[in-house]
Amino acid sequence: MDYVQAAIDHQAWIIMVINGLIAGWLAGLLLGGGGLIRNLLVGLIGAVVGGYLVSVGLLRLPYDFDAFVPYGNQIVVSTVGAMLVVIVARFLGGR
């Protein structure tokens, strides 16, 4: 692997972590609390869940959020996925 490809791979991981933080933070604001680590984990899991829902056609965005915010579509999809993760966790946990 050359240096350019390694830098691209690192950049993708950094973007994914920042996306997860933002999505977890937004889900925490909308559904209630959580710390930094919890928000990061919920956001990262939510990104996977949201991405899966988009790939199977169960989630469609009504607008192109990338026109307003860089990576806006990814953030919205990850936030929706994070909110679903929190709701399911609360349901299974009895809260």
C-alpha positions in Angstrom: 0.0 0.0 0.0 1.4 3.4 -0.9 1.3 6.5 1.2 -1.5 8.1 -0.7 -3.8 5.1 -0.2 -2.9 5.0 3.4 -3.7 8.6 3.9 -7.1 8.1 2.2 -7.8 5.2 4.5 -7.0 7.2 7.5 -9.1 10.1 6.3 -12.1 7.8 5.8 -11.7 6.5 9.4 -11.5 10.0 10.8 -14.6 11.1 8.8 -16.5 8.1 10.1 -15.5 8.8 13.7 -16.5 12.5 13.4 -19.7 11.5 11.6 -20.5 9.0 14.5 -19.8 11.7 17.1 -22.1 14.2 15.3 -24.9 11.5 14.8 -24.6 10.3 18.4 -24.7 13.8 19.7 -27.8 14.7 17.6 -29.5 11.5 18.7 -28.6 12.3 22.3 -30.1 15.8 21.9 -33.3 14.5 20.4 -33.8 11.5 22.6 -32.0 12.5 25.8 -28.5 12.3 27.3 -25.4 10.3 27.2 -21.7 10.9 27.5 -19.1 11.3 24.8 -18.1 7.6 24.6 -21.8 6.5 24.6 -22.7 9.1 21.9 -19.7 7.9 19.8 -20.7 4.3 20.0 -24.3 4.9 19.4 -23.4 7.1 16.4 -21.1 4.5 14.9 -23.6 1.7 15.3 -26.3 4.0 14.0 -24.2 4.7 10.9 -24.1 1.0 10.2 -27.8 0.6 10.9 -28.8 3.6 8.8 -26.5 2.6 6.0 -28.1 -0.8 5.9 -31.6 0.7 5.9 -30.6 2.9 2.9 -29.0 -0.1 1.1 -32.2 -2.2 1.3 -34.5 0.7 0.5 -36.2 1.1 3.8 -34.8 4.6 4.4 -34.9 7.4 1.8 -34.0 11.0 2.3 -36.5 13.6 1.1 -33.8 16.2 0.4 -30.1 16.3 -0.6 -28.5 17.5 2.6 -25.1 17.4 1.0 -26.1 20.7 -0.7 -26.2 22.4 2.7 -23.6 20.6 4.8 -20.6 18.6 3.8 -21.4 14.9 4.4 -25.0 16.0 5.3 -26.6 12.9 3.9 -24.3 10.6 5.9 -24.9 12.6 9.1 -28.7 12.4 8.7 -28.7 8.7 7.9 -26.4 8.0 10.8 -28.5 10.1 13.1 -31.7 8.2 12.1 -29.9 5.0 12.6 -28.5 6.1 16.0 -32.0 7.1 17.1 -33.3 3.7 16.1 -30.5 2.1 18.1 -31.4 4.1 21.2 -35.1 3.4 20.9 -34.5 -0.3 20.5 -32.0 -0.4 23.4 -34.5 1.4 25.6 -37.3 -1.0 24.6 -35.1 -4.0 25.3 -33.7 -2.5 28.5 -37.2 -1.7 29.9 -36.7 2.1 30.1 
